[in-house]
């Protein structure tokens, strides 16, 4: 028997997911269990609409969630979790971060959610989104300009930095293939390392990095000298590479403004986490 | 030719708010034109201003939610280029909790500022009484009603018919322009309902002079959930009351149909639209493709063209026969 007005009952089910869950577990009352499940999904639907701004930042993640039939169940779960955590009034940036964090946990903790490409695409789009908030290093003006004339010994003492926000991530499947090909076209794509770069004008670029580029760039942390970067890259598998090859790569990376060089450590900014 | 309706100087807003920047901006809204054929518009999304700039003749008006204008009054400046139709999800007209007076006054303000020809509101509730809800584990807003933050179709019974009729009359006395009520989608069987949604709408129309905003995607979704033939049921609606039509997409998920303003309308919705045009001539047809700011412009333009073509085809069918005949020889 429903003890209060139907509107209040529906409102409580939507605003108090634990109450709805208790009704579903009890499987009693005047409301059909299938309608209770639909009510739960309707709550997810409302939450989904309240996250329409995610289309802008996570378009492929959302498309995959939809294509795998996870969209409404996910947002229904997320609604319950965010209510329980008191997250009803988050700032837009917090809201996006909370969504991405919750979805990643769901994918990692529930085998049924391990759909091809979903985790990779989520992480990829999260990197791009987070990159948009990162700011440029202030010490770019102190950077060494004439690299070609520099002796090898002095070159080894330089400190490579990323003058503009840059990050790298390795994926079991190439997330950009999913973005480029609707219909889960990236399922068969291979392991890949991507570099995320924020340009001075604020735009973002994604670079596909080969093994050598990834090994060298991943050793750059804004405090290490070139000699340490090379040593680390050798430890990472580039034992046979010649010094000239390292220097060529680093000079080319500087020419492309992916990295810049400081003369002294005191000029180096704190490394980004 | 479109004419400017009036100058309006917005009321003061809190210092530093988005609205404050527009305190001293004279908004000169373009009036909604009188026309025999339905006008075609778009629900506001971030892409709409650029579309209007690139294709000034693509749409006749833009539909804007009142709630968006409260959040960002600068959106209203688009009304200097193109007529605005005001949409609303605030009155909770089917609910038992009255809309706060301050909100009604804000709606009145935006009604004047936008020169909207009517106010589209949902036949739904948004708030509900909390007192009788039993033990509540999380009193995050003690003493306040539940605020769902989204429109929900109400129980369909005589008690709610009477409530909607009373609220409609009460709010119509406060709002100068006509209030159109929009049919909501049913995603589950609403408890305490004793009639179909069509009968529910008809019963309200019998008690009031309410006019309708017919959302065809909602109607399609309701038909799927409740298991009726949408095309047959459509004829049972008081279509002569329809002033505005909404067209949008539908999503099939979890064995159900769901509203989706991020995809184009399915053929089923298009067939319903043609059927409506065979029966009546609404004043406005709004395409609601406003959930994704990245909605492809090419699809928007295709959908607009298709909508206009449907209207044109219907007018050709309804055109009076040509009675001019060559005079017979004496």
Interface residues (C-beta under 8 A of the other chain):
Chain A: X2 X3 X4 X5 X6 X7 X8 X9 X10 X11 X12 X14 X15 X16 X18 X19 X30 X31 X32 X35 X38 X39 X41 X42 X45 X46 X49 X50 X52 X55 X56 X59 X66 X69 X71 X72 X73 X83 X86 X88
Chain B: X95 X96 X125 X127 X128 X129 X130 X132 X133 X134 X136 X137 X138 X140 X146 X147 X148 X149 X150 X152 X154 X155 X187 X188 X189 X190 X191 X192 X193 X251 X253 X254 X256 X258 X259 X262 X291 X292 X293 X294
